[in-house]
Amino acid sequence: MSNPPEPEGSRSDAAVLADRRFRELFGSQPALFRAPGRVNLIGEHTDYNDGWVMPAAIGMYTCAAAGPADGSRLTIHSINFDESRDFDLNALPVAPTEGAVRSQPLHWSDYVIGVAALLRRAGCALRGARIVLSGDIPIGAGLSSSASCEVATALALLSISGIHLDRAAIAQLCQRAENEYTGARCGIMDQFAACFGEAGCALLLDCRTLQHSLLPIPEEVRIVVCDTKVRHALACGEYNRRRAECEAGVVILKRFLPGISALRDLSMEQLLRFGSALGETGLKRCRHVISENDRVRNAAQALQRGDLARFGALMYQSHASLRDDYQVSCQELDRMVEIARGLDGVLGARMTGGGFGGCTVNLVESRAVEVFSVSVTQKYRAATSIVPEIHVCSPVSGAAQISVSARR
């Protein structure tokens, strides 16, 4: 994967911090790489069911300042966690067995080690490296800080080692690293958005084929992300449980429809015909995924013809399905969506990300963004005693090396 370096003026604060800390720790000038977070406009929990999603990369980043090291040593330092770890690339920790209980709590370095291990497994002869990581993506907010870290790390390790991989290969490798080394059975959406994001556009992605198209976001609207500041510890376990419930549903439905391999292969008509075999919970989970796939494709058509009111209505429907059928919302997310629905200039709102806390994504008329931000902050604080964070986002380009030619 090779992008032309971006100009010095495009460097984010995270990049400046990573650059400075690298020089302090190692006394040399690093190369800088960054990968964006993402917000998902619609299409939640469909990616690991081979379905359709509509993410956009946003201007929050994980930045990796990197340089070569002697031998096979990999030294990594996180500014966010103020901690360093050191590994031998020839003796990386083995990923936990799938389904096994982790013997150690999840550590930030697991994302880096997973990427390095999967690169080596793919036949990449990695050179020793020193990497400093810094990020401004809120952790646990559902904005894909983990995938951003993985992709930035992969770019750094590949560049130092003089190895080229295409973007799709990097995205798939980073997804597998997260699956194996952190236990999160995520789909491909987050890593794909970090690699393939385009300025001013959302991506319509078929998660089975990886075929994608660009959907320009009209200038008259803005994407506003509202962070509830709520993080529920059960999120990862419940995420994996939902995936298992979907897979169990496919096994049952294959008795009637032997040609299917994932929920994306089913229509709502087929679910209505055979869904009684699933039980109440299984029926709800499958109904969400099948209906959400329909919503994504309908939303893409609405965006292409400029029907923003229809797009917004589908966002509200998506949230209701995530709340009632997939049951991954929470009181704070629901409250944030209710507040947004009542404000002038809001076309649509929904939770985004895995759920159980994190953020909502809102489609807001540009003229109303300032008032929206103030009103949401006031009303949400009054309802919950929590001060939210509001991020007005523009879709940005995907992962890249950043120019370091001009130094302060």
C-alpha positions in Angstrom: 0.0 0.0 0.0 1.6 3.3 -1.0 0.1 6.7 -0.8 2.0 9.9 -1.6 3.1 11.7 1.6 0.7 14.3 2.8 1.9 17.9 3.3 3.4 18.9 6.6 0.4 21.2 7.4 -1.9 18.2 7.4 -0.3 16.6 10.4 -2.6 16.1 13.4 -1.7 16.8 17.0 -1.4 13.1 17.5 1.3 13.0 14.8 3.2 15.9 16.3 3.2 14.2 19.7 4.3 10.9 18.3 7.1 12.6 16.3 8.4 14.5 19.3 8.3 11.5 21.7 10.1 9.3 19.2 12.9 11.8 19.0 13.1 12.1 22.8 13.2 8.3 23.3 15.4 7.2 20.4 17.3 10.3 19.4 16.5 10.0 15.7 13.9 11.3 13.2 11.1 8.8 12.5 8.8 8.3 9.5 5.2 9.1 10.3 2.1 7.1 9.4 -1.5 7.6 10.4 -4.8 5.8 10.0 -8.2 7.4 10.6 -11.1 6.3 12.8 -14.5 5.9 11.2 -18.1 6.5 11.9 -20.7 4.1 10.4 -23.7 6.0 8.9 -25.8 2.9 8.7 -25.3 -0.9 8.6 -24.5 -2.0 12.1 -23.6 -5.6 13.0 -24.0 -6.6 9.3 -20.3 -6.8 8.4 -19.6 -10.1 10.2 -22.8 -11.5 8.5 -21.3 -10.8 5.0 -23.7 -7.9 4.6 -23.5 -4.3 3.6 -22.2 -1.2 5.5 -21.8 2.5 5.0 -18.9 3.9 7.0 -16.9 7.1 6.5 -13.3 7.7 7.7 -13.2 10.7 10.0 -10.4 13.1 10.9 -9.4 11.5 14.2 -6.3 9.4 13.9 -3.8 6.9 15.4 -0.3 8.0 14.4 2.8 5.8 14.4 6.2 7.4 14.5 8.6 4.6 13.4 12.2 3.8 12.7 14.3 0.7 12.3 16.0 -1.2 15.1 18.8 -3.7 15.2 18.1 -7.3 14.9 14.6 -8.6 15.6 13.6 -6.3 18.4 10.2 -4.6 18.3 9.9 -1.7 20.8 6.6 0.0 21.1 5.6 3.0 23.2 2.1 4.3 23.7 1.7 8.0 24.5 -1.9 7.5 25.5 -1.1 4.9 28.0 2.4 6.2 28.8 3.9 2.8 28.6 6.5 0.9 26.6 6.8 -2.8 25.7 9.6 -4.7 24.0 9.3 -8.0 22.0 11.4 -10.3 19.9 9.8 -10.7 16.5 11.1 -14.2 16.4 9.2 -15.1 19.6 5.9 -13.2 19.6 3.2 -14.3 22.0 0.8 -16.8 20.6 -2.8 -15.7 20.1 -5.2 -17.2 22.7 -7.1 -20.2 21.4 -10.5 -19.2 20.0 -13.2 -19.3 22.6 -10.7 -19.7 25.5 -10.8 -17.3 28.5 -7.9 -14.9 28.3 -5.3 -15.6 31.0 -4.4 -11.8 31.0 -6.6 -8.7 30.6 -6.6 -7.2 27.2 -3.6 -4.8 26.8 -3.1 -2.0 24.2 0.0 -3.8 22.9 -2.1 -6.8 21.9 -3.3 -4.9 18.8 0.3 -4.2 17.8 1.6 -7.7 18.5 -1.3 -9.2 16.6 -0.5 -7.2 13.5 3.2 -8.1 13.7 2.4 -11.8 14.2 -0.1 -11.9 11.3 2.4 -10.2 9.0 5.0 -12.7 9.8 2.5 -15.5 9.3 1.7 -14.1 5.9 5.4 -14.5 5.0 6.6 -10.9 5.6 10.2 -10.8 6.7 9.8 -8.0 9.3 12.8 -5.9 10.3 13.3 -4.8 13.9 11.5 -1.6 14.6 10.8 1.2 17.1 7.3 2.6 17.1 5.7 5.4 19.1 1.9 5.5 19.0 -0.4 8.4 19.7 -4.1 8.7 19.0 -6.9 11.2 19.4 -9.8 8.8 18.8 -11.8 8.3 22.0 -11.2 4.8 23.2 -14.3 2.6 23.5 -16.5 5.1 21.8 -17.3 2.9 18.8 -15.2 5.1 16.4 -12.7 2.3 15.6 -9.6 3.3 17.6 -8.5 -0.3 17.5 -8.6 -0.7 13.7 -6.9 2.7 13.3 -4.1 1.5 15.6 -3.8 -1.8 13.7 -3.6 -0.2 10.2 -1.1 2.5 11.3 1.1 -0.2 12.9 0.9 -2.3 9.7 1.9 0.6 7.5 4.9 1.4 9.8 6.1 -2.2 10.0 5.8 -2.8 6.2 7.5 0.5 5.3 10.5 -0.2 7.7 10.9 -3.6 6.2 10.5 -2.5 2.6 7.5 -4.7 2.0 4.4 -3.8 -0.2 0.9 -5.1 0.5 -2.2 -3.8 -1.2 -4.9 -2.1 0.9 -7.3 -5.0 0.9 -4.7 -7.4 2.1 -3.7 -5.0 4.9 -7.4 -4.5 6.0 -8.0 -8.3 6.0 -4.8 -9.0 7.9 -5.6 -6.4 10.6 -9.1 -7.8 11.0 -7.7 -11.2 11.6 -5.2 -9.8 14.1 -8.0 -8.2 16.1 -10.1 -11.4 15.9 -7.2 -13.6 17.1 -5.2 -11.4 19.5 -7.9 -9.4 21.3 -10.9 -11.9 21.1 -13.2 -9.3 19.4 -14.8 -11.2 16.5 -15.2 -8.0 14.4 -16.0 -7.9 10.7 -14.0 -6.2 8.0 -15.7 -2.8 8.1 -13.4 -0.9 10.5 -10.1 -1.8 9.0 -11.5 -1.4 5.4 -12.7 2.1 6.2 -9.3 3.0 7.7 -7.6 1.9 4.5 -10.0 3.0 1.8 -11.7 6.2 3.2 -12.1 9.0 0.7 -12.4 12.7 1.5 -16.0 13.9 1.3 -17.4 10.5 0.8 -19.0 7.5 2.6 -18.2 4.0 1.4 -20.9 1.5 0.4 -19.1 -1.8 1.1 -20.2 -5.3 0.4 -18.4 -7.2 3.2 -18.4 -10.5 1.4 -16.9 -9.4 -1.9 -15.1 -6.2 -0.7 -16.6 -4.4 -3.7 -17.2 -0.8 -2.7 -18.4 2.5 -4.2 -18.1 6.1 -3.1 -21.1 8.0 -2.0 -20.5 11.8 -1.8 -21.9 13.5 1.3 -23.8 16.7 0.2 -22.3 19.9 1.3 -25.5 21.0 2.9 -25.3 18.4 5.7 -22.7 17.5 8.3 -22.0 14.3 10.1 -22.0 15.0 13.8 -20.9 12.4 16.3 -22.1 12.7 19.9 -20.2 10.7 22.5 -22.3 9.7 25.4 -19.2 9.2 27.5 -20.7 5.9 28.6 -18.6 2.7 28.3 -20.1 -0.6 29.5 -17.7 -3.4 30.3 -20.0 -6.1 28.9 -19.6 -4.7 25.3 -17.0 -7.1 24.0 -18.6 -10.2 25.4 -22.1 -9.3 24.2 -20.7 -8.4 20.7 -19.2 -11.9 20.4 -22.5 -13.3 21.7 -24.5 -11.6 19.0 -22.2 -13.0 16.4 -22.6 -16.5 17.8 -26.4 -16.0 17.8 -26.3 -15.0 14.1 -24.2 -18.0 13.2 -26.5 -20.3 15.1 -29.4 -18.8 13.2 -27.8 -19.6 9.9 -27.3 -23.3 11.0 -31.0 -23.6 11.8 -32.2 -21.9 8.6 -29.9 -24.0 6.4 -32.2 -26.9 7.2 -34.8 -25.1 5.1 -32.5 -23.2 2.8 -29.4 -25.3 2.2 -27.9 -22.8 -0.2 -27.3 -20.1 2.4 -24.0 -19.4 4.1 -24.7 -16.2 6.0 -27.6 -14.0 6.9 -26.9 -11.7 4.0 -28.3 -14.6 1.8 -31.8 -14.4 3.3 -34.7 -12.2 2.4 -37.3 -11.0 4.9 -39.9 -13.1 3.2 -37.8 -16.2 3.9 -37.3 -15.2 7.5 -41.0 -14.8 7.9 -41.6 -18.2 6.4 -39.0 -20.2 8.4 -38.2 -17.9 11.4 -40.4 -19.7 13.9 -37.7 -22.4 14.1 -35.3 -19.8 15.6 -37.0 -19.1 18.9 -37.8 -15.5 20.0 -34.2 -14.3 20.5 -32.8 -15.9 17.4 -35.7 -14.4 15.3 -34.9 -10.9 16.6 -31.2 -11.2 15.9 -31.8 -12.4 12.3 -34.5 -9.9 11.7 -32.2 -7.0 12.6 -29.5 -8.1 10.3 -31.7 -8.9 7.3 -33.7 -5.6 7.7 -30.5 -3.6 8.3 -29.0 -4.9 5.0 -32.1 -3.7 3.2 -31.8 -0.3 5.0 -28.2 0.1 3.9 -29.0 -0.5 0.2 -32.1 1.8 0.4 -30.0 4.5 2.1 -27.4 4.3 -0.6 -30.1 4.9 -3.2 -31.6 7.8 -1.2 -28.2 9.4 -0.9 -27.5 9.0 -4.6 -30.8 10.8 -5.5 -30.3 13.5 -2.8 -33.3 12.3 -0.7 -31.8 13.2 2.7 -35.1 13.0 4.5 -35.4 9.3 3.4 -31.8 8.7 4.5 -32.5 10.1 7.9 -35.7 8.1 8.3 -33.7 4.9 7.7 -31.2 6.0 10.3 -34.0 6.2 12.9 -35.3 2.8 11.8 -31.8 1.4 12.2 -31.6 2.6 15.8 -35.0 1.2 16.7 -33.9 -2.2 15.3 -30.6 -2.1 17.2 -32.5 -1.2 20.4 -35.4 -3.7 20.1 -34.2 -6.6 18.0 -30.4 -6.7 18.4 -30.6 -5.3 21.9 -27.2 -3.5 21.8 -28.3 0.0 22.8 -28.5 1.5 26.3 -30.4 4.2 28.0 -27.9 6.9 27.3 -27.7 6.1 23.6 -31.5 6.0 23.4 -31.7 9.3 25.2 -29.2 10.9 22.9 -31.2 9.8 19.8 -34.4 11.1 21.4 -32.9 14.5 22.0 -31.5 14.8 18.5 -34.9 13.8 17.0 -36.5 16.8 18.5 -34.0 19.4 17.3 -34.3 21.7 14.2 -32.2 20.7 11.3 -31.7 17.0 12.3 -32.4 14.6 9.5 -31.5 11.4 11.2 -29.8 9.9 14.3 -28.7 6.4 15.5 -26.3 4.7 17.7 -23.0 3.7 15.9 -20.5 1.1 16.7 -20.8 -2.1 18.7 -23.2 -0.7 21.2 -23.7 -0.6 25.0 -22.4 2.9 25.1 -20.2 5.0 22.9 -21.6 7.4 20.3 -24.5 8.3 18.1 -24.1 9.6 14.6 -26.3 12.4 13.4 -27.0 13.8 10.0 -27.5 17.5 10.5 -28.2 20.4 8.1 -25.0 22.6 8.0 -26.9 25.7 9.0 -28.1 24.0 12.3 -24.9 22.4 13.5 -23.9 25.0 16.0 -27.3 25.2 17.7 -27.5 21.4 17.5 -24.2 21.0 19.4 -25.2 23.4 22.1 -28.7 22.0 22.5 -27.6 18.3 22.7 -24.9 19.2 25.3 -27.4 21.0 27.5 -30.3 18.5 27.2 -28.1 15.4 27.6 -26.4 16.9 30.6 -29.7 17.7 32.2 -31.0 14.2 31.6 -28.0 12.2 32.6 -25.6 14.6 34.5 -23.0 13.6 31.9 -21.3 16.2 29.7 -21.0 14.7 26.2 -18.4 15.3 23.6 -19.6 16.6 20.2 -17.5 16.1 17.1 -18.5 17.7 13.8 -16.9 15.4 11.2 -15.9 15.5 7.6 -15.1 12.3 5.7 -11.3 12.1 5.1 -8.9 9.9 3.1 -7.6 6.6 4.4 -4.3 5.6 5.9 -1.1 7.2 4.6 2.4 8.2 5.3 2.8 11.8 6.4 5.6 14.0 5.1 8.2 15.0 7.7 10.3 17.1 5.3 9.6 20.3 7.2 10.7 20.4 10.9 10.0 23.0 13.5 
